[in-house]
Amino acid sequence: MTKILGVGLLTGWGAGAAALPEDARRAAGARRIVSMARPAINGERFRRATRESLLGVAAVDAALRDSRLDRAAVAGPQTALVYVTAAAYGASNKNFIAGSSPPYFPYTAPSAVPAEVAIEYGLTGGYVILVGGAVGTVDALWQASVMLAAGRATLALVLAVETFEECADLWARGRWATPRPLVEAAACAVLAGQGDGVEYGPGEASTFETMAARRAGETLSCAPLVGLALARAAGMSSARVTGHWRGRRAQVVVAT
């Protein structure tokens, strides 16, 4: 059965599920956005990298620590990478159009974050990018299990990154679309197994979806991985992970 070996979770509240408040809305107070700082990652290559790219690298590092895996364990063609985001390339696009020091054009693409992750960790296996909210991450967990089941990978990383600060004005205009607070997050789950035993399809909101929204706030595509982190912290042997986005709902059940 597909199993979650570890989950790396970084949010505006701090690192890990233990950093989440009991009530995100109350903890945020008047803040509409709970932001994360730019990670301090050494290396000349990262000098030009966008903040969301660095957050993706940091989330994978946290996931490997939680999984007790080193970099050598994921390097090469047998590790798949599935990346999901709804907002994390908006900042670089806005800066490219209007910024005084615009980023390199390649950083305006949704592929910028997983590309930096793939380079940093030597990933050369299957590669999928999904653009959307929480339901996209449920799809990503399913896609990862499909690649494991087909033998195209022995490990899979499901990564989600969401940043909001640089586009705060745009989110303020669309405040009707998302509840508050918006909480920046980067999360990664490491999957292994034969890709079997995974239940996938439509489904109502799970306990962990509701808990993730209450404790983390609105993290868009990161929400299902927040739910997984909470399930693992609660000692659950399996978890029903759900998500919704623009009228569509999906669920997936995985061993934790």
N, C-alpha and C positions, 0 to 999 in steps of 0.2 A: 504494500500500500504506500502511496505517496506520503511522505512524512516531512514535517517542518523541522529541520535541524536547529534552526536559530532564527531570531528576528533582531535586526538592529533598528532601533527607533530613536530618532532625534526630532524634537519639536521645540517650539518657542518656549516651552515650559522647562526644557532640560533634556537629559539623556535617559531613555528607558521609560517603561510604564510607571515605575515608582515616582517619577517626577511629575506625573499628571495630577492636577488638582482634582478634588471631588466634584467641583462644579466650575467648569471653565468660564461660563458667562459671569459668574460672581467674581472669580479670580481676575478676569480681564478688566472689570470695572468699566471705565469709560473708553478703554482702548478698543478700536475696531479691528486692529491687526496686532497679533502677538508675533514678533519677528525673531529670527535667529541671526546671530553674527556670522560673518564670513569665516569659515574654518581656517585655522592657521596650519596649512599643509605646505611643507617645504618642497622646493624644487623649482628650477627655472621654468619648466613647462607650465606650472600652475600660476605663474606670475600673470599670465594673460587670461587665465580661465575665469569664467563667470562664477558668481556666487553659487548658483544652482548646480553647476558642475562639481564644484568642491563639496557641496552638501551630498551629492550622489556618491562621490568617492568616500566621504566620511561615513555614510550610512552602510556601505558595503563593508568597510573596515569593522564597524560595530557588529554587523551580522556575522562576520567571520569569527570574531571574538566570542560571540554568544554560541556559535556552532562548534567552537574549539577546533577550527580549521585554520591552517596557515595559507599564505598566498599560493604556495606550490600546489595545494590541493585543488584549487579552482583554475589555475592557469592551463591553457591549451584548448583543444577542440571539443572536449567532453563536458564543458560547462556552458549551458545556455543562459542567455540574458534576455529578460522580458522587461521592458521599461514602460511606465505609464505616467502620464501627466495631463493636467488640464490647463495649468497656468505657468509652469516653470520655464517656458521659453518666451513668455510675454515681456519680461524685463529686458532681455537682450534685444528683442525686436524694437521695443520702445526706445532703448538707448541708441540703437543703430540709426533709427530715423531722426531722433531729436537730440541725442546726446552730444556734448561738447567733445568727448573722447570716445567715439563709438567703438564697440568691440569688432573683432574680425568677423566678416560676414558669415563664415561657417557656424559661429556661435548663435546665430539667429534661428537655426533649425532645431526642431525637437530632438534630432539625433545627437546634438552636441553633448548632452549629459551622458547618455550611455556610451558614446564614443570615448569620452575621457575615462570612464570606468573601465571600458574594455582595454584601453591602452595601459592604464595603471596596473591592472591585475592580469594582463596577458590573456584575456578571454578571446578565443577564436572560434567558439562554437556557434550554435543557432542563435538568431538575433531577431527580436520582434519589438516594434514600438507601437503602442496604443495611445491615442490621444482621447481623453475623456475623464470623467469623474470616477467615483468609487466603483461603479459597475465595471469599468474598464479593468480595474485591479482584480476583481473577481474573475473576469475573462482571462486575465494574465495568469492567475493561479491555475486555471484550467489549461491554458495553452502550455504552460510549463509541464504539467502532468502528461499532456499529450506527447510532448517531446521525450519525456522520460519513458513513457510506455512504448514509444516507437524505437527506442534504443538510440535516438539521436543525441542523447545526453545522459550522463550519470549524475550530474548535479545541475540545478537550475537556480538562477537568481531572479527573483521578482522584485524590481526596484521602482519606487514611486517618489517623486520630488515635487513639492509645491512651494512656491515663493509668491509673496504678495506685496511686499513693501514698496518696491520700485514702481508698481502700478497701482498704488493706493488710490489715486484719483479715479482711475478707471473702475475699480471695484466699488468706490463710493457711488458712482453713477449707476451701477448695476446692483445696488444694495438689496433690491427686491429678489434677486436671483439666488442669494446665499444667505443663510443665517449668520449671526455674529456670535462670538468673534471668529474672524478668519485667523487661523493659526498656521504659521509656516511649519513644514514638516518634511523630513526625508526618512524613508523607511525601506528596509530590504529584508526579504525572507529567503532563506536557503532551503531548497527542496531536494529530496533524494528519494530513492525507492524505484519501484517498477512502473509507477504511473497509474496503477490500478486502484480500485476501491474509492475513487473520487466521485462523489455525487455532485452533478452540476446541472443547473437549470433555473427556472424562475422560482422565487421564494419570498416570503414575507420577511420583514426586518428581524434579525436575530437579536438575542440579548446583548451580544458583543457589539453589534452595530449601534444599538441604543446607548450602551455604556461608553463607546468611543466618542460619540457625539457629545454626551454629557460631560465627560472628563477632559477630552482633548479640545473640543470646539470643532469648527468646520475645517477639515484638512483635505477636502476633496478626494483625490485618488489615493491618498495615504490612509484614509479611514479604515479600509479592510485590514491593512497591516497593523494599524493601531489595535484593532480588535483582536488580531492574532497575538500580538504582544500581551494584551490583557488576559487572553485565554491561557497563554503559557505561564504568566505570573500567577494565575489562579490554580495552576496544577492540572488543567484539563488534559485528558488524553486525546481528545479530538475536539474540533470546533466547527460550527456551521458559520461560515463567513458570508455576509451579505452586503450588497451595495446597491445604490440607485443613482441614476443620472438622467435627467431630461425625460422622465416618464418611463424609463426602463428599469427593471429590477432583475437581479440574478443572485444565485447563491452557490457556494461550493463547500463541501465538507472534506476536511483534511485532518490527518493525525498530527497532533502537536507534541 
